[in-house]
């Protein structure tokens, strides 16, 4: 459930009227990630720049 919420929020931020032009130009990356309190690891879910 938490991962799904991260994906949804990242998608909404990427399509935000103020942020979308920057994302489109590559000046801004919205990266969805999940931090595990148990392991201390970060899992990048979507949007990592290539």
Secondary structure, DSSP 8 states (H G I E B T S, - for coil): -HHHHHHHHHHHHHT-TTTHHHHHHTS----EEEE-TTT--EEEEE----
